[in-house]
Amino acid sequence: LFTQLVYRALAEDLIGESKAAELLRMPQADFHAQRNMDRAEPATVDQ
């Protein structure tokens, strides 16, 4: 639940990425990488 609140605050521009990373107790680079992976579209497989 807390993680969802942090992401919601980030999406609504109430906090920045550095504050979100701090609240989630993770390095800013790791948070940024995880956020980029979450936004990536899943690969499609041609059959």
mmCIF file of the N, C-alpha and C atoms, coordinates in Angstrom:
data_MODEL
# 
_entry.id   MODEL 
# 
loop_
_atom_site.group_PDB 
_atom_site.id 
_atom_site.type_symbol 
_atom_site.label_atom_id 
_atom_site.label_alt_id 
_atom_site.label_comp_id 
_atom_site.label_asym_id 
_atom_site.label_entity_id 
_atom_site.label_seq_id 
_atom_site.pdbx_PDB_ins_code 
_atom_site.Cartn_x 
_atom_site.Cartn_y 
_atom_site.Cartn_z 
_atom_site.occupancy 
_atom_site.B_iso_or_equiv 
_atom_site.pdbx_formal_charge 
_atom_site.auth_seq_id 
_atom_site.auth_comp_id 
_atom_site.auth_asym_id 
_atom_site.auth_atom_id 
_atom_site.pdbx_PDB_model_num 
ATOM 1   N N  . LEU A 1 1  ? 0.825  -1.193  0.000   1.00 0.00 ? 1  LEU A N  1 
ATOM 2   C CA . LEU A 1 1  ? 0.000  0.000   0.000   1.00 0.00 ? 1  LEU A CA 1 
ATOM 3   C C  . LEU A 1 1  ? 0.873  1.262   0.000   1.00 0.00 ? 1  LEU A C  1 
ATOM 4   N N  . PHE A 1 2  ? 1.906  1.275   0.833   1.00 0.00 ? 2  PHE A N  1 
ATOM 5   C CA . PHE A 1 2  ? 2.768  2.455   0.899   1.00 0.00 ? 2  PHE A CA 1 
ATOM 6   C C  . PHE A 1 2  ? 3.432  2.724   -0.445  1.00 0.00 ? 2  PHE A C  1 
ATOM 7   N N  . THR A 1 3  ? 3.897  1.665   -1.106  1.00 0.00 ? 3  THR A N  1 
ATOM 8   C CA . THR A 1 3  ? 4.545  1.812   -2.411  1.00 0.00 ? 3  THR A CA 1 
ATOM 9   C C  . THR A 1 3  ? 3.577  2.432   -3.409  1.00 0.00 ? 3  THR A C  1 
ATOM 10  N N  . GLN A 1 4  ? 2.337  1.990   -3.388  1.00 0.00 ? 4  GLN A N  1 
ATOM 11  C CA . GLN A 1 4  ? 1.330  2.545   -4.294  1.00 0.00 ? 4  GLN A CA 1 
ATOM 12  C C  . GLN A 1 4  ? 1.112  4.032   -4.022  1.00 0.00 ? 4  GLN A C  1 
ATOM 13  N N  . LEU A 1 5  ? 1.110  4.410   -2.758  1.00 0.00 ? 5  LEU A N  1 
ATOM 14  C CA . LEU A 1 5  ? 0.942  5.821   -2.414  1.00 0.00 ? 5  LEU A CA 1 
ATOM 15  C C  . LEU A 1 5  ? 2.112  6.661   -2.913  1.00 0.00 ? 5  LEU A C  1 
ATOM 16  N N  . VAL A 1 6  ? 3.311  6.123   -2.809  1.00 0.00 ? 6  VAL A N  1 
ATOM 17  C CA . VAL A 1 6  ? 4.492  6.837   -3.291  1.00 0.00 ? 6  VAL A CA 1 
ATOM 18  C C  . VAL A 1 6  ? 4.403  7.029   -4.801  1.00 0.00 ? 6  VAL A C  1 
ATOM 19  N N  . TYR A 1 7  ? 4.056  5.958   -5.525  1.00 0.00 ? 7  TYR A N  1 
ATOM 20  C CA . TYR A 1 7  ? 3.927  6.069   -6.986  1.00 0.00 ? 7  TYR A CA 1 
ATOM 21  C C  . TYR A 1 7  ? 2.804  7.034   -7.370  1.00 0.00 ? 7  TYR A C  1 
ATOM 22  N N  . ARG A 1 8  ? 1.732  7.045   -6.609  1.00 0.00 ? 8  ARG A N  1 
ATOM 23  C CA . ARG A 1 8  ? 0.617  7.962   -6.883  1.00 0.00 ? 8  ARG A CA 1 
ATOM 24  C C  . ARG A 1 8  ? 1.066  9.407   -6.689  1.00 0.00 ? 8  ARG A C  1 
ATOM 25  N N  . ALA A 1 9  ? 1.775  9.673   -5.604  1.00 0.00 ? 9  ALA A N  1 
ATOM 26  C CA . ALA A 1 9  ? 2.285  11.019  -5.349  1.00 0.00 ? 9  ALA A CA 1 
ATOM 27  C C  . ALA A 1 9  ? 3.248  11.446  -6.451  1.00 0.00 ? 9  ALA A C  1 
ATOM 28  N N  . LEU A 1 10 ? 4.049  10.522  -6.924  1.00 0.00 ? 10 LEU A N  1 
ATOM 29  C CA . LEU A 1 10 ? 4.979  10.815  -8.015  1.00 0.00 ? 10 LEU A CA 1 
ATOM 30  C C  . LEU A 1 10 ? 4.210  11.127  -9.295  1.00 0.00 ? 10 LEU A C  1 
ATOM 31  N N  . ALA A 1 11 ? 3.191  10.335  -9.602  1.00 0.00 ? 11 ALA A N  1 
ATOM 32  C CA . ALA A 1 11 ? 2.396  10.535  -10.815 1.00 0.00 ? 11 ALA A CA 1 
ATOM 33  C C  . ALA A 1 11 ? 1.670  11.880  -10.793 1.00 0.00 ? 11 ALA A C  1 
ATOM 34  N N  . GLU A 1 12 ? 1.278  12.316  -9.614  1.00 0.00 ? 12 GLU A N  1 
ATOM 35  C CA . GLU A 1 12 ? 0.560  13.584  -9.486  1.00 0.00 ? 12 GLU A CA 1 
ATOM 36  C C  . GLU A 1 12 ? 1.504  14.763  -9.246  1.00 0.00 ? 12 GLU A C  1 
ATOM 37  N N  . ASP A 1 13 ? 2.801  14.528  -9.425  1.00 0.00 ? 13 ASP A N  1 
ATOM 38  C CA . ASP A 1 13 ? 3.828  15.563  -9.269  1.00 0.00 ? 13 ASP A CA 1 
ATOM 39  C C  . ASP A 1 13 ? 3.821  16.209  -7.884  1.00 0.00 ? 13 ASP A C  1 
ATOM 40  N N  . LEU A 1 14 ? 3.432  15.435  -6.883  1.00 0.00 ? 14 LEU A N  1 
ATOM 41  C CA . LEU A 1 14 ? 3.496  15.933  -5.513  1.00 0.00 ? 14 LEU A CA 1 
ATOM 42  C C  . LEU A 1 14 ? 4.893  15.749  -4.938  1.00 0.00 ? 14 LEU A C  1 
ATOM 43  N N  . ILE A 1 15 ? 5.617  14.753  -5.443  1.00 0.00 ? 15 ILE A N  1 
ATOM 44  C CA . ILE A 1 15 ? 7.003  14.498  -5.057  1.00 0.00 ? 15 ILE A CA 1 
ATOM 45  C C  . ILE A 1 15 ? 7.789  14.187  -6.320  1.00 0.00 ? 15 ILE A C  1 
ATOM 46  N N  . GLY A 1 16 ? 9.093  14.284  -6.232  1.00 0.00 ? 16 GLY A N  1 
ATOM 47  C CA . GLY A 1 16 ? 9.960  13.960  -7.351  1.00 0.00 ? 16 GLY A CA 1 
ATOM 48  C C  . GLY A 1 16 ? 10.535 12.553  -7.215  1.00 0.00 ? 16 GLY A C  1 
ATOM 49  N N  . GLU A 1 17 ? 11.300 12.154  -8.235  1.00 0.00 ? 17 GLU A N  1 
ATOM 50  C CA . GLU A 1 17 ? 11.894 10.810  -8.229  1.00 0.00 ? 17 GLU A CA 1 
ATOM 51  C C  . GLU A 1 17 ? 12.842 10.610  -7.060  1.00 0.00 ? 17 GLU A C  1 
ATOM 52  N N  . SER A 1 18 ? 13.621 11.623  -6.728  1.00 0.00 ? 18 SER A N  1 
ATOM 53  C CA . SER A 1 18 ? 14.585 11.453  -5.635  1.00 0.00 ? 18 SER A CA 1 
ATOM 54  C C  . SER A 1 18 ? 13.872 11.244  -4.297  1.00 0.00 ? 18 SER A C  1 
ATOM 55  N N  . LYS A 1 19 ? 12.776 11.969  -4.066  1.00 0.00 ? 19 LYS A N  1 
ATOM 56  C CA . LYS A 1 19 ? 12.016 11.789  -2.822  1.00 0.00 ? 19 LYS A CA 1 
ATOM 57  C C  . LYS A 1 19 ? 11.330 10.432  -2.811  1.00 0.00 ? 19 LYS A C  1 
ATOM 58  N N  . ALA A 1 20 ? 10.799 9.998   -3.954  1.00 0.00 ? 20 ALA A N  1 
ATOM 59  C CA . ALA A 1 20 ? 10.160 8.680   -4.037  1.00 0.00 ? 20 ALA A CA 1 
ATOM 60  C C  . ALA A 1 20 ? 11.172 7.587   -3.715  1.00 0.00 ? 20 ALA A C  1 
ATOM 61  N N  . ALA A 1 21 ? 12.362 7.693   -4.281  1.00 0.00 ? 21 ALA A N  1 
ATOM 62  C CA . ALA A 1 21 ? 13.405 6.706   -4.010  1.00 0.00 ? 21 ALA A CA 1 
ATOM 63  C C  . ALA A 1 21 ? 13.768 6.704   -2.526  1.00 0.00 ? 21 ALA A C  1 
ATOM 64  N N  . GLU A 1 22 ? 13.874 7.882   -1.944  1.00 0.00 ? 22 GLU A N  1 
ATOM 65  C CA . GLU A 1 22 ? 14.194 7.982   -0.513  1.00 0.00 ? 22 GLU A CA 1 
ATOM 66  C C  . GLU A 1 22 ? 13.101 7.325   0.334   1.00 0.00 ? 22 GLU A C  1 
ATOM 67  N N  . LEU A 1 23 ? 11.843 7.598   0.019   1.00 0.00 ? 23 LEU A N  1 
ATOM 68  C CA . LEU A 1 23 ? 10.735 7.019   0.785   1.00 0.00 ? 23 LEU A CA 1 
ATOM 69  C C  . LEU A 1 23 ? 10.693 5.501   0.667   1.00 0.00 ? 23 LEU A C  1 
ATOM 70  N N  . LEU A 1 24 ? 11.086 4.987   -0.501  1.00 0.00 ? 24 LEU A N  1 
ATOM 71  C CA . LEU A 1 24 ? 11.090 3.542   -0.717  1.00 0.00 ? 24 LEU A CA 1 
ATOM 72  C C  . LEU A 1 24 ? 12.404 2.901   -0.287  1.00 0.00 ? 24 LEU A C  1 
ATOM 73  N N  . ARG A 1 25 ? 13.300 3.722   0.257   1.00 0.00 ? 25 ARG A N  1 
ATOM 74  C CA . ARG A 1 25 ? 14.598 3.253   0.766   1.00 0.00 ? 25 ARG A CA 1 
ATOM 75  C C  . ARG A 1 25 ? 15.380 2.463   -0.272  1.00 0.00 ? 25 ARG A C  1 
ATOM 76  N N  . MET A 1 26 ? 15.511 3.068   -1.459  1.00 0.00 ? 26 MET A N  1 
ATOM 77  C CA . MET A 1 26 ? 16.324 2.443   -2.501  1.00 0.00 ? 26 MET A CA 1 
ATOM 78  C C  . MET A 1 26 ? 17.150 3.526   -3.185  1.00 0.00 ? 26 MET A C  1 
ATOM 79  N N  . PRO A 1 27 ? 18.312 3.144   -3.717  1.00 0.00 ? 27 PRO A N  1 
ATOM 80  C CA . PRO A 1 27 ? 19.133 4.123   -4.428  1.00 0.00 ? 27 PRO A CA 1 
ATOM 81  C C  . PRO A 1 27 ? 18.347 4.726   -5.595  1.00 0.00 ? 27 PRO A C  1 
ATOM 82  N N  . GLN A 1 28 ? 18.595 5.994   -5.842  1.00 0.00 ? 28 GLN A N  1 
ATOM 83  C CA . GLN A 1 28 ? 17.861 6.693   -6.894  1.00 0.00 ? 28 GLN A CA 1 
ATOM 84  C C  . GLN A 1 28 ? 18.058 6.025   -8.257  1.00 0.00 ? 28 GLN A C  1 
ATOM 85  N N  . ALA A 1 29 ? 19.256 5.558   -8.547  1.00 0.00 ? 29 ALA A N  1 
ATOM 86  C CA . ALA A 1 29 ? 19.517 4.894   -9.829  1.00 0.00 ? 29 ALA A CA 1 
ATOM 87  C C  . ALA A 1 29 ? 18.695 3.615   -9.960  1.00 0.00 ? 29 ALA A C  1 
ATOM 88  N N  . ASP A 1 30 ? 18.584 2.852   -8.872  1.00 0.00 ? 30 ASP A N  1 
ATOM 89  C CA . ASP A 1 30 ? 17.777 1.628   -8.898  1.00 0.00 ? 30 ASP A CA 1 
ATOM 90  C C  . ASP A 1 30 ? 16.299 1.954   -9.096  1.00 0.00 ? 30 ASP A C  1 
ATOM 91  N N  . PHE A 1 31 ? 15.835 2.994   -8.417  1.00 0.00 ? 31 PHE A N  1 
ATOM 92  C CA . PHE A 1 31 ? 14.436 3.394   -8.562  1.00 0.00 ? 31 PHE A CA 1 
ATOM 93  C C  . PHE A 1 31 ? 14.147 3.809   -9.996  1.00 0.00 ? 31 PHE A C  1 
ATOM 94  N N  . HIS A 1 32 ? 15.042 4.602   -10.562 1.00 0.00 ? 32 HIS A N  1 
ATOM 95  C CA . HIS A 1 32 ? 14.869 5.065   -11.940 1.00 0.00 ? 32 HIS A CA 1 
ATOM 96  C C  . HIS A 1 32 ? 14.849 3.878   -12.903 1.00 0.00 ? 32 HIS A C  1 
ATOM 97  N N  . ALA A 1 33 ? 15.753 2.930   -12.728 1.00 0.00 ? 33 ALA A N  1 
ATOM 98  C CA . ALA A 1 33 ? 15.801 1.748   -13.593 1.00 0.00 ? 33 ALA A CA 1 
ATOM 99  C C  . ALA A 1 33 ? 14.532 0.913   -13.443 1.00 0.00 ? 33 ALA A C  1 
ATOM 100 N N  . GLN A 1 34 ? 14.072 0.731   -12.220 1.00 0.00 ? 34 GLN A N  1 
ATOM 101 C CA . GLN A 1 34 ? 12.853 -0.050  -11.984 1.00 0.00 ? 34 GLN A CA 1 
ATOM 102 C C  . GLN A 1 34 ? 11.651 0.646   -12.618 1.00 0.00 ? 34 GLN A C  1 
ATOM 103 N N  . ARG A 1 35 ? 11.598 1.943   -12.498 1.00 0.00 ? 35 ARG A N  1 
ATOM 104 C CA . ARG A 1 35 ? 10.477 2.703   -13.063 1.00 0.00 ? 35 ARG A CA 1 
ATOM 105 C C  . ARG A 1 35 ? 10.469 2.597   -14.581 1.00 0.00 ? 35 ARG A C  1 
ATOM 106 N N  . ASN A 1 36 ? 11.636 2.628   -15.192 1.00 0.00 ? 36 ASN A N  1 
ATOM 107 C CA . ASN A 1 36 ? 11.713 2.478   -16.644 1.00 0.00 ? 36 ASN A CA 1 
ATOM 108 C C  . ASN A 1 36 ? 11.287 1.084   -17.066 1.00 0.00 ? 36 ASN A C  1 
ATOM 109 N N  . MET A 1 37 ? 11.641 0.065   -16.276 1.00 0.00 ? 37 MET A N  1 
ATOM 110 C CA . MET A 1 37 ? 11.234 -1.304  -16.599 1.00 0.00 ? 37 MET A CA 1 
ATOM 111 C C  . MET A 1 37 ? 9.724  -1.460  -16.465 1.00 0.00 ? 37 MET A C  1 
ATOM 112 N N  . ASP A 1 38 ? 9.133  -0.791  -15.469 1.00 0.00 ? 38 ASP A N  1 
ATOM 113 C CA . ASP A 1 38 ? 7.686  -0.875  -15.269 1.00 0.00 ? 38 ASP A CA 1 
ATOM 114 C C  . ASP A 1 38 ? 6.930  -0.245  -16.431 1.00 0.00 ? 38 ASP A C  1 
ATOM 115 N N  . ARG A 1 39 ? 7.518  0.772   -17.052 1.00 0.00 ? 39 ARG A N  1 
ATOM 116 C CA . ARG A 1 39 ? 6.858  1.454   -18.166 1.00 0.00 ? 39 ARG A CA 1 
ATOM 117 C C  . ARG A 1 39 ? 7.082  0.764   -19.502 1.00 0.00 ? 39 ARG A C  1 
ATOM 118 N N  . ALA A 1 40 ? 8.077  -0.109  -19.572 1.00 0.00 ? 40 ALA A N  1 
ATOM 119 C CA . ALA A 1 40 ? 8.396  -0.767  -20.842 1.00 0.00 ? 40 ALA A CA 1 
ATOM 120 C C  . ALA A 1 40 ? 7.240  -1.662  -21.275 1.00 0.00 ? 40 ALA A C  1 
ATOM 121 N N  . GLU A 1 41 ? 7.000  -1.655  -22.573 1.00 0.00 ? 41 GLU A N  1 
ATOM 122 C CA . GLU A 1 41 ? 5.937  -2.503  -23.106 1.00 0.00 ? 41 GLU A CA 1 
ATOM 123 C C  . GLU A 1 41 ? 6.432  -3.933  -23.198 1.00 0.00 ? 41 GLU A C  1 
ATOM 124 N N  . PRO A 1 42 ? 5.564  -4.885  -22.939 1.00 0.00 ? 42 PRO A N  1 
ATOM 125 C CA . PRO A 1 42 ? 5.983  -6.287  -23.057 1.00 0.00 ? 42 PRO A CA 1 
ATOM 126 C C  . PRO A 1 42 ? 6.303  -6.638  -24.506 1.00 0.00 ? 42 PRO A C  1 
ATOM 127 N N  . ALA A 1 43 ? 7.280  -7.479  -24.668 1.00 0.00 ? 43 ALA A N  1 
ATOM 128 C CA . ALA A 1 43 ? 7.672  -7.906  -26.011 1.00 0.00 ? 43 ALA A CA 1 
ATOM 129 C C  . ALA A 1 43 ? 6.594  -8.810  -26.591 1.00 0.00 ? 43 ALA A C  1 
ATOM 130 N N  . THR A 1 44 ? 6.390  -8.675  -27.883 1.00 0.00 ? 44 THR A N  1 
ATOM 131 C CA . THR A 1 44 ? 5.419  -9.537  -28.548 1.00 0.00 ? 44 THR A CA 1 
ATOM 132 C C  . THR A 1 44 ? 6.155  -10.656 -29.247 1.00 0.00 ? 44 THR A C  1 
ATOM 133 N N  . VAL A 1 45 ? 5.510  -11.798 -29.308 1.00 0.00 ? 45 VAL A N  1 
ATOM 134 C CA . VAL A 1 45 ? 6.112  -12.970 -29.940 1.00 0.00 ? 45 VAL A CA 1 
ATOM 135 C C  . VAL A 1 45 ? 5.339  -13.263 -31.215 1.00 0.00 ? 45 VAL A C  1 
ATOM 136 N N  . ASP A 1 46 ? 6.042  -13.281 -32.334 1.00 0.00 ? 46 ASP A N  1 
ATOM 137 C CA . ASP A 1 46 ? 5.406  -13.622 -33.610 1.00 0.00 ? 46 ASP A CA 1 
ATOM 138 C C  . ASP A 1 46 ? 5.267  -15.120 -33.719 1.00 0.00 ? 46 ASP A C  1 
ATOM 139 N N  . GLN A 1 47 ? 4.101  -15.553 -34.146 1.00 0.00 ? 47 GLN A N  1 
ATOM 140 C CA . GLN A 1 47 ? 3.887  -16.994 -34.305 1.00 0.00 ? 47 GLN A CA 1 
ATOM 141 C C  . GLN A 1 47 ? 3.595  -17.315 -35.742 1.00 0.00 ? 47 GLN A C  1 
# 
